[in-house]
């Protein structure tokens, strides 16, 4: 890309994000996905601020540098119609939230952050602990069995369909096959699978609705994981 084309491209991106935000705000299912990202952002910011000022101090670096930054990336991605990136960020956030709950309970308080996180990872490698086993064995006692299962299921879904290239192709294949069975016609590729700036269309609402359902699940999980670290009602903003 030469220097002369850069302003033109940035102007196009700004135009696309404005049109996509308008679409997200005017369609209920799409708006739900958009709103949930901001609910996640606001909730995590309140927890982060409380931990920065009152402790446990091992939590806020992960909240700021990993979880918070990835939520910000999700906002940009959904405005650009880049749904796969939203899902990829969700998996990083989920993994970060699980690790935060484990180190936040004081299991590795002998070392300050990030050495407590490094000790956790060293334990995982030494004992060959999978994500599922970590949810079952290392999450603190306040995390109920249902939430542990939801963590594992959401992680599995995000990993299977959105993290790797073959997962994205599998998602597209299943989408095409489902549409052909339903209508007898080949479906056009969804917006998020296009390599060009593109505004949301009505056919994208189904994908945004599914995204909203997964975001709702992620928000519920994180609220359980971070419950002891929440500010009191009279302290929250």
C-alpha positions as a Markdown table, in Angstrom:
| # | Residue | x | y | z |
|---|---|---|---|---|
| 1 | Unk | 0.0 | 0.0 | 0.0 |
| 2 | Unk | 1.5 | 3.3 | -1.0 |
| 3 | Unk | 1.3 | 6.5 | 1.1 |
| 4 | Unk | -1.3 | 8.1 | -1.1 |
| 5 | Unk | -3.8 | 5.2 | -0.5 |
| 6 | Unk | -3.5 | 5.1 | 3.3 |
| 7 | Unk | -5.8 | 8.1 | 4.0 |
| 8 | Unk | -8.3 | 6.7 | 1.5 |
| 9 | Unk | -8.3 | 3.3 | 3.3 |
| 10 | Unk | -8.6 | 4.8 | 6.8 |
| 11 | Unk | -11.5 | 6.9 | 5.6 |
| 12 | Unk | -13.2 | 3.9 | 4.3 |
| 13 | Unk | -12.7 | 2.0 | 7.5 |
| 14 | Unk | -14.1 | 4.8 | 9.5 |
| 15 | Unk | -17.1 | 4.9 | 7.2 |
| 16 | Unk | -17.6 | 1.1 | 7.6 |
| 17 | Unk | -17.4 | 1.2 | 11.4 |
| 18 | Unk | -20.0 | 4.1 | 11.5 |
| 19 | Unk | -22.4 | 2.2 | 9.3 |
| 20 | Unk | -21.9 | -1.1 | 11.2 |
| 21 | Unk | -22.4 | 0.6 | 14.6 |
| 22 | Unk | -25.7 | 2.1 | 13.2 |
| 23 | Unk | -26.7 | -1.5 | 12.2 |
| 24 | Unk | -25.8 | -2.9 | 15.5 |
| 25 | Unk | -27.8 | -0.3 | 17.4 |
| 26 | Unk | -30.9 | -0.6 | 15.2 |
| 27 | Unk | -31.3 | -4.4 | 15.3 |
| 28 | Unk | -32.2 | -6.0 | 18.6 |
| 29 | Unk | -30.2 | -9.3 | 18.3 |
| 30 | Unk | -27.2 | -7.4 | 16.9 |
| 31 | Unk | -27.5 | -4.7 | 19.6 |
| 32 | Unk | -27.5 | -7.4 | 22.3 |
| 33 | Unk | -24.0 | -8.6 | 21.1 |
| 34 | Unk | -22.7 | -5.1 | 21.0 |
| 35 | Unk | -24.1 | -4.2 | 24.4 |
| 36 | Unk | -22.7 | -7.4 | 26.0 |
| 37 | Unk | -19.2 | -6.5 | 25.0 |
| 38 | Unk | -19.6 | -3.1 | 26.9 |
| 39 | Unk | -21.2 | -4.8 | 29.9 |
| 40 | Unk | -18.2 | -7.1 | 30.0 |
| 41 | Unk | -15.8 | -4.2 | 29.7 |
| 42 | Unk | -17.5 | -2.2 | 32.4 |
| 43 | Unk | -17.7 | -5.1 | 34.8 |
| 44 | Unk | -14.0 | -6.0 | 34.4 |
| 45 | Unk | -13.0 | -2.4 | 34.7 |
| 46 | Unk | -14.8 | -2.1 | 38.1 |
| 47 | Unk | -13.1 | -5.3 | 39.3 |
| 48 | Unk | -9.7 | -4.1 | 38.0 |
| 49 | Unk | -10.0 | -0.7 | 39.7 |
| 50 | Unk | -11.0 | -2.3 | 43.0 |
| 51 | Unk | -8.1 | -4.7 | 42.9 |
| 52 | Unk | -5.7 | -1.9 | 42.0 |
| 53 | Unk | -6.7 | 0.1 | 45.0 |
| 54 | Unk | -7.6 | -2.6 | 47.6 |
| 55 | Unk | -6.1 | -5.9 | 46.4 |
| 56 | Unk | -5.6 | -8.7 | 45.7 |
| 57 | Unk | -2.9 | -7.0 | 43.7 |
| 58 | Unk | -2.1 | -10.1 | 41.7 |
| 59 | Unk | -5.3 | -9.6 | 39.7 |
| 60 | Unk | -5.2 | -6.2 | 38.2 |
| 61 | Unk | -2.2 | -6.7 | 35.8 |
| 62 | Unk | -4.0 | -9.6 | 34.0 |
| 63 | Unk | -7.2 | -7.5 | 34.1 |
| 64 | Unk | -5.5 | -4.5 | 32.5 |
| 65 | Unk | -3.0 | -6.0 | 30.1 |
| 66 | Unk | -4.8 | -9.1 | 28.9 |
| 67 | Unk | -8.5 | -9.1 | 29.6 |
| 68 | Unk | -9.1 | -5.4 | 29.3 |
| 69 | Unk | -7.0 | -5.0 | 26.1 |
| 70 | Unk | -8.8 | -8.0 | 24.5 |
| 71 | Unk | -12.2 | -6.5 | 25.3 |
| 72 | Unk | -11.1 | -3.3 | 23.6 |
| 73 | Unk | -10.0 | -5.4 | 20.6 |
| 74 | Unk | -13.5 | -7.0 | 20.5 |
| 75 | Unk | -15.1 | -3.6 | 20.2 |
| 76 | Unk | -13.0 | -2.7 | 17.2 |
| 77 | Unk | -13.5 | -6.2 | 15.7 |
| 78 | Unk | -17.3 | -6.2 | 15.9 |
| 79 | Unk | -17.4 | -2.7 | 14.4 |
| 80 | Unk | -15.4 | -3.9 | 11.5 |
| 81 | Unk | -17.5 | -7.1 | 11.1 |
| 82 | Unk | -14.6 | -9.3 | 12.1 |
| 83 | Unk | -16.6 | -11.8 | 14.1 |
| 84 | Unk | -13.8 | -14.5 | 14.2 |
| 85 | Unk | -11.5 | -12.1 | 16.0 |
| 86 | Unk | -14.2 | -11.4 | 18.6 |
| 87 | Unk | -14.3 | -15.1 | 19.3 |
| 88 | Unk | -10.5 | -15.4 | 19.4 |
| 89 | Unk | -10.4 | -12.7 | 21.9 |
| 90 | Unk | -13.1 | -14.4 | 23.9 |
| 91 | Unk | -10.9 | -17.5 | 24.3 |
| 92 | Unk | -7.9 | -15.4 | 25.5 |
| 93 | Unk | -10.2 | -13.7 | 28.0 |
| 94 | Unk | -11.7 | -16.9 | 29.3 |
| 95 | Unk | -8.2 | -18.4 | 29.8 |
| 96 | Unk | -7.0 | -15.2 | 31.5 |
| 97 | Unk | -10.1 | -15.1 | 33.8 |
| 98 | Unk | -9.6 | -18.8 | 34.9 |
| 99 | Unk | -5.9 | -18.1 | 35.6 |
| 100 | Unk | -6.8 | -14.9 | 37.5 |
| 101 | Unk | -9.3 | -16.7 | 39.7 |
| 102 | Unk | -6.7 | -19.3 | 40.6 |
| 103 | Unk | -3.8 | -17.0 | 41.4 |
| 104 | Unk | -6.2 | -14.4 | 43.0 |
| 105 | Unk | -7.2 | -16.9 | 45.7 |
| 106 | Unk | -3.7 | -16.9 | 47.0 |
| 107 | Unk | -2.6 | -20.3 | 45.8 |
| 108 | Unk | 0.8 | -18.8 | 44.6 |
| 109 | Unk | 1.1 | -15.7 | 46.8 |
| 110 | Unk | 4.7 | -16.5 | 47.7 |
| 111 | Unk | 5.6 | -14.7 | 44.5 |
| 112 | Unk | 4.4 | -11.4 | 43.1 |
| 113 | Unk | 2.7 | -11.1 | 39.7 |
| 114 | Unk | 3.8 | -12.3 | 37.1 |
| 115 | Unk | 5.9 | -14.9 | 39.0 |
| 116 | Unk | 2.7 | -16.3 | 40.5 |
| 117 | Unk | 1.3 | -16.9 | 37.0 |
| 118 | Unk | 4.6 | -18.4 | 35.9 |
| 119 | Unk | 4.4 | -20.8 | 38.8 |
| 120 | Unk | 0.9 | -21.8 | 37.8 |
| 121 | Unk | 2.1 | -22.5 | 34.2 |
| 122 | Unk | 5.1 | -24.4 | 35.5 |
| 123 | Unk | 2.7 | -26.6 | 37.5 |
| 124 | Unk | 0.5 | -27.2 | 34.4 |
| 125 | Unk | 3.5 | -28.2 | 32.4 |
| 126 | Unk | 5.0 | -30.4 | 35.1 |
| 127 | Unk | 1.7 | -32.3 | 35.8 |
| 128 | Unk | 0.5 | -32.1 | 32.2 |
| 129 | Unk | -2.7 | -30.4 | 33.3 |
| 130 | Unk | -5.2 | -29.6 | 30.5 |
| 131 | Unk | -7.6 | -26.7 | 30.6 |
| 132 | Unk | -10.4 | -29.0 | 31.6 |
| 133 | Unk | -8.4 | -30.5 | 34.4 |
| 134 | Unk | -7.5 | -27.0 | 35.5 |
| 135 | Unk | -11.1 | -26.0 | 35.8 |
| 136 | Unk | -11.9 | -29.2 | 37.7 |
| 137 | Unk | -8.9 | -29.3 | 40.1 |
| 138 | Unk | -7.5 | -25.7 | 40.5 |
| 139 | Unk | -10.4 | -23.3 | 40.4 |
| 140 | Unk | -11.3 | -22.0 | 43.8 |
| 141 | Unk | -14.1 | -23.5 | 45.9 |
| 142 | Unk | -16.6 | -20.6 | 45.2 |
| 143 | Unk | -16.9 | -21.7 | 41.6 |
| 144 | Unk | -19.8 | -24.1 | 41.4 |
| 145 | Unk | -19.8 | -27.3 | 39.3 |
| 146 | Unk | -22.1 | -25.8 | 36.7 |
| 147 | Unk | -19.8 | -22.9 | 36.0 |
| 148 | Unk | -16.8 | -25.3 | 35.8 |
| 149 | Unk | -18.6 | -27.3 | 33.1 |
| 150 | Unk | -19.7 | -24.1 | 31.3 |
| 151 | Unk | -16.0 | -23.0 | 31.3 |
| 152 | Unk | -15.0 | -26.2 | 29.7 |
| 153 | Unk | -17.8 | -26.2 | 27.1 |
| 154 | Unk | -17.2 | -22.6 | 26.1 |
| 155 | Unk | -13.5 | -23.1 | 25.8 |
| 156 | Unk | -14.0 | -26.2 | 23.7 |
| 157 | Unk | -16.5 | -24.4 | 21.4 |
| 158 | Unk | -14.2 | -21.4 | 20.9 |
| 159 | Unk | -11.2 | -23.7 | 20.2 |
| 160 | Unk | -13.0 | -26.0 | 17.8 |
| 161 | Unk | -14.7 | -23.4 | 15.6 |
| 162 | Unk | -12.8 | -20.1 | 15.9 |
| 163 | Unk | -9.2 | -20.4 | 17.0 |
| 164 | Unk | -7.6 | -22.4 | 14.2 |
| 165 | Unk | -7.9 | -22.1 | 10.4 |
| 166 | Unk | -9.5 | -25.5 | 10.0 |
| 167 | Unk | -12.1 | -24.5 | 12.7 |
| 168 | Unk | -13.1 | -21.4 | 10.7 |
| 169 | Unk | -13.4 | -23.5 | 7.5 |
| 170 | Unk | -15.5 | -26.1 | 9.4 |
| 171 | Unk | -17.8 | -23.3 | 10.6 |
| 172 | Unk | -18.2 | -22.1 | 7.0 |
| 173 | Unk | -18.8 | -25.6 | 5.7 |
| 174 | Unk | -21.5 | -26.3 | 8.3 |
| 175 | Unk | -23.1 | -22.9 | 7.5 |
| 176 | Unk | -23.2 | -23.6 | 3.8 |
| 177 | Unk | -24.6 | -27.1 | 4.3 |
| 178 | Unk | -27.3 | -25.9 | 6.6 |
| 179 | Unk | -28.4 | -23.2 | 4.2 |
| 180 | Unk | -28.5 | -25.5 | 1.3 |
| 181 | Unk | -30.6 | -28.0 | 3.2 |
| 182 | Unk | -33.0 | -25.2 | 4.2 |
| 183 | Unk | -33.4 | -23.4 | 0.9 |
| 184 | Unk | -31.9 | -25.6 | -1.8 |
| 185 | Unk | -29.6 | -22.8 | -2.8 |
| 186 | Unk | -25.9 | -22.1 | -2.1 |
| 187 | Unk | -25.4 | -19.5 | 0.5 |
| 188 | Unk | -23.2 | -16.5 | 0.0 |
| 189 | Unk | -20.2 | -16.3 | 2.3 |
| 190 | Unk | -20.9 | -14.3 | 5.5 |
| 191 | Unk | -19.4 | -10.9 | 5.9 |
| 192 | Unk | -16.8 | -12.0 | 8.4 |
| 193 | Unk | -15.3 | -14.4 | 5.8 |
| 194 | Unk | -14.7 | -11.6 | 3.2 |
| 195 | Unk | -11.3 | -10.0 | 2.8 |
| 196 | Unk | -12.8 | -6.6 | 1.9 |
| 197 | Unk | -14.4 | -3.8 | 4.0 |
| 198 | Unk | -18.0 | -4.7 | 4.2 |
| 199 | Unk | -21.1 | -3.5 | 6.1 |
| 200 | Unk | -23.4 | -5.7 | 8.0 |
| 201 | Unk | -26.5 | -7.1 | 6.2 |
| 202 | Unk | -29.7 | -8.7 | 7.4 |
| 203 | Unk | -28.3 | -12.2 | 6.9 |
| 204 | Unk | -25.5 | -11.4 | 9.4 |
| 205 | Unk | -28.1 | -11.1 | 12.3 |
| 206 | Unk | -28.1 | -14.8 | 12.8 |
| 207 | Unk | -24.3 | -14.8 | 13.4 |
| 208 | Unk | -24.6 | -11.8 | 15.7 |
| 209 | Unk | -27.4 | -13.5 | 17.7 |
| 210 | Unk | -25.2 | -16.6 | 18.1 |
| 211 | Unk | -22.3 | -14.3 | 19.1 |
| 212 | Unk | -24.5 | -12.6 | 21.7 |
| 213 | Unk | -25.5 | -16.0 | 23.2 |
| 214 | Unk | -21.8 | -16.9 | 23.6 |
| 215 | Unk | -20.9 | -13.5 | 25.0 |
| 216 | Unk | -23.7 | -13.9 | 27.6 |
| 217 | Unk | -22.2 | -17.2 | 28.7 |
| 218 | Unk | -18.7 | -15.6 | 28.9 |
| 219 | Unk | -20.1 | -12.7 | 31.0 |
| 220 | Unk | -21.9 | -15.1 | 33.4 |
| 221 | Unk | -18.7 | -17.2 | 33.8 |
| 222 | Unk | -16.5 | -14.2 | 34.5 |
| 223 | Unk | -19.0 | -12.9 | 37.1 |
| 224 | Unk | -18.7 | -16.2 | 39.0 |
| 225 | Unk | -14.9 | -16.3 | 38.7 |
| 226 | Unk | -14.5 | -12.7 | 39.9 |
| 227 | Unk | -17.3 | -12.6 | 42.5 |
| 228 | Unk | -15.0 | -12.3 | 45.5 |
| 229 | Unk | -13.1 | -9.5 | 43.9 |
| 230 | Unk | -16.1 | -7.3 | 43.0 |
| 231 | Unk | -16.5 | -3.9 | 44.6 |
| 232 | Unk | -19.2 | -3.6 | 47.2 |
| 233 | Unk | -22.5 | -2.2 | 45.8 |
| 234 | Unk | -21.9 | 1.2 | 47.4 |
| 235 | Unk | -18.3 | 1.3 | 46.0 |
| 236 | Unk | -19.1 | 0.5 | 42.4 |
| 237 | Unk | -19.5 | 3.4 | 39.9 |
